[in-house]
Amino acid sequence: SEELSVQGNYFFLYQAVANVLQNAIDFSASGEEIRIAVTKSRTGVVVCVEDHGVGIPDYARDKIFTKFYSLERPDTGRKGTGLGLAFVAQVMKLHGGKIRLENRVAGGVRAVLEFG
């Protein structure tokens, strides 16, 4: 297997990936599978996290990266701080990358972090 790496601030990158992974856990039912893949693209590295959770409602799609915007967790009904995805988007921008979230046809969300 090929070794892949990303140049940048370790703490910020770690926190960004950890946040995306925690969201996948928070929005998935207990015992559901979460997939993580790291691949090489033409321009850099791609980290993909897929869950089988509830997905992103249409009304939230344009707000999901806005500071202080948060959706209720399905199991507890509680909301987070609304800072996590805004932080991830800023970290990706500072590292010359981007994040996108998309609902999966089979259910759940795919988070794609593109470095390059």
Chimera marker file (.cmm) of the C-alpha trace (Angstrom):
<marker_set name="trace">
<marker id="1" x="0.000" y="0.000" z="0.000" r="1" g="1" b="0" radius="0.5"/>
<marker id="2" x="1.118" y="3.528" z="-0.795" r="1" g="1" b="0" radius="0.5"/>
<marker id="3" x="1.962" y="5.943" z="2.010" r="1" g="1" b="0" radius="0.5"/>
<marker id="4" x="-0.097" y="9.139" z="1.870" r="1" g="1" b="0" radius="0.5"/>
<marker id="5" x="0.554" y="12.312" z="3.809" r="1" g="1" b="0" radius="0.5"/>
<marker id="6" x="-0.766" y="15.835" z="4.205" r="1" g="1" b="0" radius="0.5"/>
<marker id="7" x="1.374" y="18.831" z="5.152" r="1" g="1" b="0" radius="0.5"/>
<marker id="8" x="-0.078" y="21.096" z="7.787" r="1" g="1" b="0" radius="0.5"/>
<marker id="9" x="-0.805" y="21.776" z="11.408" r="1" g="1" b="0" radius="0.5"/>
<marker id="10" x="-1.129" y="18.399" z="13.137" r="1" g="1" b="0" radius="0.5"/>
<marker id="11" x="-3.451" y="19.622" z="15.898" r="1" g="1" b="0" radius="0.5"/>
<marker id="12" x="-5.895" y="21.353" z="13.542" r="1" g="1" b="0" radius="0.5"/>
<marker id="13" x="-5.915" y="18.466" z="11.068" r="1" g="1" b="0" radius="0.5"/>
<marker id="14" x="-6.429" y="15.921" z="13.844" r="1" g="1" b="0" radius="0.5"/>
<marker id="15" x="-9.301" y="17.932" z="15.317" r="1" g="1" b="0" radius="0.5"/>
<marker id="16" x="-10.942" y="18.373" z="11.900" r="1" g="1" b="0" radius="0.5"/>
<marker id="17" x="-10.900" y="14.645" z="11.102" r="1" g="1" b="0" radius="0.5"/>
<marker id="18" x="-11.944" y="13.781" z="14.671" r="1" g="1" b="0" radius="0.5"/>
<marker id="19" x="-14.889" y="16.175" z="14.392" r="1" g="1" b="0" radius="0.5"/>
<marker id="20" x="-16.117" y="14.620" z="11.150" r="1" g="1" b="0" radius="0.5"/>
<marker id="21" x="-15.786" y="11.154" z="12.653" r="1" g="1" b="0" radius="0.5"/>
<marker id="22" x="-17.613" y="12.192" z="15.843" r="1" g="1" b="0" radius="0.5"/>
<marker id="23" x="-20.475" y="13.600" z="13.762" r="1" g="1" b="0" radius="0.5"/>
<marker id="24" x="-20.732" y="10.271" z="11.926" r="1" g="1" b="0" radius="0.5"/>
<marker id="25" x="-20.930" y="8.491" z="15.289" r="1" g="1" b="0" radius="0.5"/>
<marker id="26" x="-23.432" y="10.973" z="16.761" r="1" g="1" b="0" radius="0.5"/>
<marker id="27" x="-25.822" y="10.742" z="13.821" r="1" g="1" b="0" radius="0.5"/>
<marker id="28" x="-25.688" y="6.950" z="13.405" r="1" g="1" b="0" radius="0.5"/>
<marker id="29" x="-27.655" y="4.360" z="15.333" r="1" g="1" b="0" radius="0.5"/>
<marker id="30" x="-25.778" y="2.211" z="17.821" r="1" g="1" b="0" radius="0.5"/>
<marker id="31" x="-23.989" y="-0.645" z="16.088" r="1" g="1" b="0" radius="0.5"/>
<marker id="32" x="-24.058" y="0.934" z="12.620" r="1" g="1" b="0" radius="0.5"/>
<marker id="33" x="-20.935" y="0.774" z="10.479" r="1" g="1" b="0" radius="0.5"/>
<marker id="34" x="-18.870" y="3.869" z="9.736" r="1" g="1" b="0" radius="0.5"/>
<marker id="35" x="-16.381" y="3.649" z="6.868" r="1" g="1" b="0" radius="0.5"/>
<marker id="36" x="-13.200" y="5.671" z="6.592" r="1" g="1" b="0" radius="0.5"/>
<marker id="37" x="-11.113" y="5.695" z="3.425" r="1" g="1" b="0" radius="0.5"/>
<marker id="38" x="-7.968" y="7.621" z="2.571" r="1" g="1" b="0" radius="0.5"/>
<marker id="39" x="-7.092" y="7.743" z="-1.113" r="1" g="1" b="0" radius="0.5"/>
<marker id="40" x="-4.844" y="9.629" z="-3.490" r="1" g="1" b="0" radius="0.5"/>
<marker id="41" x="-6.406" y="12.053" z="-5.957" r="1" g="1" b="0" radius="0.5"/>
<marker id="42" x="-4.840" y="13.820" z="-8.943" r="1" g="1" b="0" radius="0.5"/>
<marker id="43" x="-4.013" y="16.819" z="-6.755" r="1" g="1" b="0" radius="0.5"/>
<marker id="44" x="-3.557" y="15.405" z="-3.254" r="1" g="1" b="0" radius="0.5"/>
<marker id="45" x="-5.214" y="13.261" z="-0.619" r="1" g="1" b="0" radius="0.5"/>
<marker id="46" x="-8.907" y="12.576" z="0.000" r="1" g="1" b="0" radius="0.5"/>
<marker id="47" x="-10.338" y="11.453" z="3.341" r="1" g="1" b="0" radius="0.5"/>
<marker id="48" x="-13.860" y="10.051" z="3.107" r="1" g="1" b="0" radius="0.5"/>
<marker id="49" x="-16.081" y="9.205" z="6.097" r="1" g="1" b="0" radius="0.5"/>
<marker id="50" x="-19.406" y="7.465" z="5.425" r="1" g="1" b="0" radius="0.5"/>
<marker id="51" x="-22.138" y="6.710" z="7.917" r="1" g="1" b="0" radius="0.5"/>
<marker id="52" x="-25.557" y="5.084" z="7.764" r="1" g="1" b="0" radius="0.5"/>
<marker id="53" x="-27.295" y="7.739" z="9.856" r="1" g="1" b="0" radius="0.5"/>
<marker id="54" x="-30.294" y="9.964" z="9.242" r="1" g="1" b="0" radius="0.5"/>
<marker id="55" x="-28.706" y="12.177" z="6.581" r="1" g="1" b="0" radius="0.5"/>
<marker id="56" x="-28.864" y="15.954" z="6.263" r="1" g="1" b="0" radius="0.5"/>
<marker id="57" x="-32.379" y="17.401" z="5.945" r="1" g="1" b="0" radius="0.5"/>
<marker id="58" x="-32.953" y="19.633" z="2.905" r="1" g="1" b="0" radius="0.5"/>
<marker id="59" x="-33.653" y="22.665" z="5.111" r="1" g="1" b="0" radius="0.5"/>
<marker id="60" x="-30.206" y="22.379" z="6.717" r="1" g="1" b="0" radius="0.5"/>
<marker id="61" x="-28.038" y="21.880" z="3.616" r="1" g="1" b="0" radius="0.5"/>
<marker id="62" x="-27.205" y="25.579" z="3.152" r="1" g="1" b="0" radius="0.5"/>
<marker id="63" x="-26.553" y="26.161" z="6.866" r="1" g="1" b="0" radius="0.5"/>
<marker id="64" x="-24.524" y="23.115" z="7.869" r="1" g="1" b="0" radius="0.5"/>
<marker id="65" x="-21.149" y="24.963" z="7.840" r="1" g="1" b="0" radius="0.5"/>
<marker id="66" x="-22.515" y="28.109" z="9.542" r="1" g="1" b="0" radius="0.5"/>
<marker id="67" x="-21.153" y="28.883" z="13.017" r="1" g="1" b="0" radius="0.5"/>
<marker id="68" x="-23.566" y="27.995" z="15.828" r="1" g="1" b="0" radius="0.5"/>
<marker id="69" x="-25.921" y="26.021" z="13.545" r="1" g="1" b="0" radius="0.5"/>
<marker id="70" x="-26.535" y="22.530" z="14.853" r="1" g="1" b="0" radius="0.5"/>
<marker id="71" x="-28.951" y="19.678" z="14.229" r="1" g="1" b="0" radius="0.5"/>
<marker id="72" x="-30.468" y="17.529" z="16.963" r="1" g="1" b="0" radius="0.5"/>
<marker id="73" x="-28.764" y="14.205" z="17.551" r="1" g="1" b="0" radius="0.5"/>
<marker id="74" x="-31.283" y="11.451" z="16.762" r="1" g="1" b="0" radius="0.5"/>
<marker id="75" x="-30.651" y="9.430" z="19.924" r="1" g="1" b="0" radius="0.5"/>
<marker id="76" x="-30.694" y="12.255" z="22.498" r="1" g="1" b="0" radius="0.5"/>
<marker id="77" x="-32.434" y="15.169" z="20.773" r="1" g="1" b="0" radius="0.5"/>
<marker id="78" x="-29.600" y="17.387" z="22.001" r="1" g="1" b="0" radius="0.5"/>
<marker id="79" x="-27.712" y="19.812" z="19.798" r="1" g="1" b="0" radius="0.5"/>
<marker id="80" x="-23.976" y="20.417" z="19.654" r="1" g="1" b="0" radius="0.5"/>
<marker id="81" x="-22.323" y="23.832" z="19.810" r="1" g="1" b="0" radius="0.5"/>
<marker id="82" x="-22.608" y="24.367" z="16.080" r="1" g="1" b="0" radius="0.5"/>
<marker id="83" x="-18.890" y="25.087" z="15.858" r="1" g="1" b="0" radius="0.5"/>
<marker id="84" x="-17.570" y="21.731" z="14.651" r="1" g="1" b="0" radius="0.5"/>
<marker id="85" x="-18.263" y="21.829" z="10.919" r="1" g="1" b="0" radius="0.5"/>
<marker id="86" x="-17.512" y="25.560" z="10.715" r="1" g="1" b="0" radius="0.5"/>
<marker id="87" x="-14.128" y="24.737" z="12.275" r="1" g="1" b="0" radius="0.5"/>
<marker id="88" x="-13.548" y="21.854" z="9.845" r="1" g="1" b="0" radius="0.5"/>
<marker id="89" x="-14.359" y="24.083" z="6.856" r="1" g="1" b="0" radius="0.5"/>
<marker id="90" x="-11.902" y="26.733" z="8.092" r="1" g="1" b="0" radius="0.5"/>
<marker id="91" x="-9.140" y="24.164" z="8.714" r="1" g="1" b="0" radius="0.5"/>
<marker id="92" x="-9.624" y="22.755" z="5.229" r="1" g="1" b="0" radius="0.5"/>
<marker id="93" x="-9.470" y="26.242" z="3.710" r="1" g="1" b="0" radius="0.5"/>
<marker id="94" x="-6.282" y="27.055" z="5.630" r="1" g="1" b="0" radius="0.5"/>
<marker id="95" x="-4.725" y="23.829" z="4.306" r="1" g="1" b="0" radius="0.5"/>
<marker id="96" x="-5.659" y="24.505" z="0.672" r="1" g="1" b="0" radius="0.5"/>
<marker id="97" x="-8.498" y="22.002" z="0.737" r="1" g="1" b="0" radius="0.5"/>
<marker id="98" x="-12.239" y="21.785" z="1.075" r="1" g="1" b="0" radius="0.5"/>
<marker id="99" x="-14.949" y="19.706" z="2.690" r="1" g="1" b="0" radius="0.5"/>
<marker id="100" x="-18.253" y="18.633" z="1.261" r="1" g="1" b="0" radius="0.5"/>
<marker id="101" x="-21.108" y="16.692" z="2.804" r="1" g="1" b="0" radius="0.5"/>
<marker id="102" x="-23.561" y="14.710" z="0.726" r="1" g="1" b="0" radius="0.5"/>
<marker id="103" x="-26.450" y="12.438" z="1.524" r="1" g="1" b="0" radius="0.5"/>
<marker id="104" x="-25.826" y="8.870" z="0.416" r="1" g="1" b="0" radius="0.5"/>
<marker id="105" x="-28.434" y="7.114" z="-1.742" r="1" g="1" b="0" radius="0.5"/>
<marker id="106" x="-28.307" y="4.146" z="0.659" r="1" g="1" b="0" radius="0.5"/>
<marker id="107" x="-28.882" y="6.468" z="3.639" r="1" g="1" b="0" radius="0.5"/>
<marker id="108" x="-26.511" y="8.423" z="5.807" r="1" g="1" b="0" radius="0.5"/>
<marker id="109" x="-23.893" y="11.014" z="4.930" r="1" g="1" b="0" radius="0.5"/>
<marker id="110" x="-20.582" y="10.989" z="3.091" r="1" g="1" b="0" radius="0.5"/>
<marker id="111" x="-18.084" y="13.594" z="4.314" r="1" g="1" b="0" radius="0.5"/>
<marker id="112" x="-15.278" y="14.234" z="1.857" r="1" g="1" b="0" radius="0.5"/>
<marker id="113" x="-12.188" y="16.159" z="2.901" r="1" g="1" b="0" radius="0.5"/>
<marker id="114" x="-10.066" y="17.012" z="-0.145" r="1" g="1" b="0" radius="0.5"/>
<marker id="115" x="-6.477" y="18.132" z="0.422" r="1" g="1" b="0" radius="0.5"/>
<marker id="116" x="-4.479" y="19.409" z="-2.471" r="1" g="1" b="0" radius="0.5"/>
<link id1="1" id2="2" r="1" g="1" b="0" radius="0.2"/>
<link id1="2" id2="3" r="1" g="1" b="0" radius="0.2"/>
<link id1="3" id2="4" r="1" g="1" b="0" radius="0.2"/>
<link id1="4" id2="5" r="1" g="1" b="0" radius="0.2"/>
<link id1="5" id2="6" r="1" g="1" b="0" radius="0.2"/>
<link id1="6" id2="7" r="1" g="1" b="0" radius="0.2"/>
<link id1="7" id2="8" r="1" g="1" b="0" radius="0.2"/>
<link id1="8" id2="9" r="1" g="1" b="0" radius="0.2"/>
<link id1="9" id2="10" r="1" g="1" b="0" radius="0.2"/>
<link id1="10" id2="11" r="1" g="1" b="0" radius="0.2"/>
<link id1="11" id2="12" r="1" g="1" b="0" radius="0.2"/>
<link id1="12" id2="13" r="1" g="1" b="0" radius="0.2"/>
<link id1="13" id2="14" r="1" g="1" b="0" radius="0.2"/>
<link id1="14" id2="15" r="1" g="1" b="0" radius="0.2"/>
<link id1="15" id2="16" r="1" g="1" b="0" radius="0.2"/>
<link id1="16" id2="17" r="1" g="1" b="0" radius="0.2"/>
<link id1="17" id2="18" r="1" g="1" b="0" radius="0.2"/>
<link id1="18" id2="19" r="1" g="1" b="0" radius="0.2"/>
<link id1="19" id2="20" r="1" g="1" b="0" radius="0.2"/>
<link id1="20" id2="21" r="1" g="1" b="0" radius="0.2"/>
<link id1="21" id2="22" r="1" g="1" b="0" radius="0.2"/>
<link id1="22" id2="23" r="1" g="1" b="0" radius="0.2"/>
<link id1="23" id2="24" r="1" g="1" b="0" radius="0.2"/>
<link id1="24" id2="25" r="1" g="1" b="0" radius="0.2"/>
<link id1="25" id2="26" r="1" g="1" b="0" radius="0.2"/>
<link id1="26" id2="27" r="1" g="1" b="0" radius="0.2"/>
<link id1="27" id2="28" r="1" g="1" b="0" radius="0.2"/>
<link id1="28" id2="29" r="1" g="1" b="0" radius="0.2"/>
<link id1="29" id2="30" r="1" g="1" b="0" radius="0.2"/>
<link id1="30" id2="31" r="1" g="1" b="0" radius="0.2"/>
<link id1="31" id2="32" r="1" g="1" b="0" radius="0.2"/>
<link id1="32" id2="33" r="1" g="1" b="0" radius="0.2"/>
<link id1="33" id2="34" r="1" g="1" b="0" radius="0.2"/>
<link id1="34" id2="35" r="1" g="1" b="0" radius="0.2"/>
<link id1="35" id2="36" r="1" g="1" b="0" radius="0.2"/>
<link id1="36" id2="37" r="1" g="1" b="0" radius="0.2"/>
<link id1="37" id2="38" r="1" g="1" b="0" radius="0.2"/>
<link id1="38" id2="39" r="1" g="1" b="0" radius="0.2"/>
<link id1="39" id2="40" r="1" g="1" b="0" radius="0.2"/>
<link id1="40" id2="41" r="1" g="1" b="0" radius="0.2"/>
<link id1="41" id2="42" r="1" g="1" b="0" radius="0.2"/>
<link id1="42" id2="43" r="1" g="1" b="0" radius="0.2"/>
<link id1="43" id2="44" r="1" g="1" b="0" radius="0.2"/>
<link id1="44" id2="45" r="1" g="1" b="0" radius="0.2"/>
<link id1="45" id2="46" r="1" g="1" b="0" radius="0.2"/>
<link id1="46" id2="47" r="1" g="1" b="0" radius="0.2"/>
<link id1="47" id2="48" r="1" g="1" b="0" radius="0.2"/>
<link id1="48" id2="49" r="1" g="1" b="0" radius="0.2"/>
<link id1="49" id2="50" r="1" g="1" b="0" radius="0.2"/>
<link id1="50" id2="51" r="1" g="1" b="0" radius="0.2"/>
<link id1="51" id2="52" r="1" g="1" b="0" radius="0.2"/>
<link id1="52" id2="53" r="1" g="1" b="0" radius="0.2"/>
<link id1="53" id2="54" r="1" g="1" b="0" radius="0.2"/>
<link id1="54" id2="55" r="1" g="1" b="0" radius="0.2"/>
<link id1="55" id2="56" r="1" g="1" b="0" radius="0.2"/>
<link id1="56" id2="57" r="1" g="1" b="0" radius="0.2"/>
<link id1="57" id2="58" r="1" g="1" b="0" radius="0.2"/>
<link id1="58" id2="59" r="1" g="1" b="0" radius="0.2"/>
<link id1="59" id2="60" r="1" g="1" b="0" radius="0.2"/>
<link id1="60" id2="61" r="1" g="1" b="0" radius="0.2"/>
<link id1="61" id2="62" r="1" g="1" b="0" radius="0.2"/>
<link id1="62" id2="63" r="1" g="1" b="0" radius="0.2"/>
<link id1="63" id2="64" r="1" g="1" b="0" radius="0.2"/>
<link id1="64" id2="65" r="1" g="1" b="0" radius="0.2"/>
<link id1="65" id2="66" r="1" g="1" b="0" radius="0.2"/>
<link id1="66" id2="67" r="1" g="1" b="0" radius="0.2"/>
<link id1="67" id2="68" r="1" g="1" b="0" radius="0.2"/>
<link id1="68" id2="69" r="1" g="1" b="0" radius="0.2"/>
<link id1="69" id2="70" r="1" g="1" b="0" radius="0.2"/>
<link id1="70" id2="71" r="1" g="1" b="0" radius="0.2"/>
<link id1="71" id2="72" r="1" g="1" b="0" radius="0.2"/>
<link id1="72" id2="73" r="1" g="1" b="0" radius="0.2"/>
<link id1="73" id2="74" r="1" g="1" b="0" radius="0.2"/>
<link id1="74" id2="75" r="1" g="1" b="0" radius="0.2"/>
<link id1="75" id2="76" r="1" g="1" b="0" radius="0.2"/>
<link id1="76" id2="77" r="1" g="1" b="0" radius="0.2"/>
<link id1="77" id2="78" r="1" g="1" b="0" radius="0.2"/>
<link id1="78" id2="79" r="1" g="1" b="0" radius="0.2"/>
<link id1="79" id2="80" r="1" g="1" b="0" radius="0.2"/>
<link id1="80" id2="81" r="1" g="1" b="0" radius="0.2"/>
<link id1="81" id2="82" r="1" g="1" b="0" radius="0.2"/>
<link id1="82" id2="83" r="1" g="1" b="0" radius="0.2"/>
<link id1="83" id2="84" r="1" g="1" b="0" radius="0.2"/>
<link id1="84" id2="85" r="1" g="1" b="0" radius="0.2"/>
<link id1="85" id2="86" r="1" g="1" b="0" radius="0.2"/>
<link id1="86" id2="87" r="1" g="1" b="0" radius="0.2"/>
<link id1="87" id2="88" r="1" g="1" b="0" radius="0.2"/>
<link id1="88" id2="89" r="1" g="1" b="0" radius="0.2"/>
<link id1="89" id2="90" r="1" g="1" b="0" radius="0.2"/>
<link id1="90" id2="91" r="1" g="1" b="0" radius="0.2"/>
<link id1="91" id2="92" r="1" g="1" b="0" radius="0.2"/>
<link id1="92" id2="93" r="1" g="1" b="0" radius="0.2"/>
<link id1="93" id2="94" r="1" g="1" b="0" radius="0.2"/>
<link id1="94" id2="95" r="1" g="1" b="0" radius="0.2"/>
<link id1="95" id2="96" r="1" g="1" b="0" radius="0.2"/>
<link id1="96" id2="97" r="1" g="1" b="0" radius="0.2"/>
<link id1="97" id2="98" r="1" g="1" b="0" radius="0.2"/>
<link id1="98" id2="99" r="1" g="1" b="0" radius="0.2"/>
<link id1="99" id2="100" r="1" g="1" b="0" radius="0.2"/>
<link id1="100" id2="101" r="1" g="1" b="0" radius="0.2"/>
<link id1="101" id2="102" r="1" g="1" b="0" radius="0.2"/>
<link id1="102" id2="103" r="1" g="1" b="0" radius="0.2"/>
<link id1="103" id2="104" r="1" g="1" b="0" radius="0.2"/>
<link id1="104" id2="105" r="1" g="1" b="0" radius="0.2"/>
<link id1="105" id2="106" r="1" g="1" b="0" radius="0.2"/>
<link id1="106" id2="107" r="1" g="1" b="0" radius="0.2"/>
<link id1="107" id2="108" r="1" g="1" b="0" radius="0.2"/>
<link id1="108" id2="109" r="1" g="1" b="0" radius="0.2"/>
<link id1="109" id2="110" r="1" g="1" b="0" radius="0.2"/>
<link id1="110" id2="111" r="1" g="1" b="0" radius="0.2"/>
<link id1="111" id2="112" r="1" g="1" b="0" radius="0.2"/>
<link id1="112" id2="113" r="1" g="1" b="0" radius="0.2"/>
<link id1="113" id2="114" r="1" g="1" b="0" radius="0.2"/>
<link id1="114" id2="115" r="1" g="1" b="0" radius="0.2"/>
<link id1="115" id2="116" r="1" g="1" b="0" radius="0.2"/>
</marker_set>
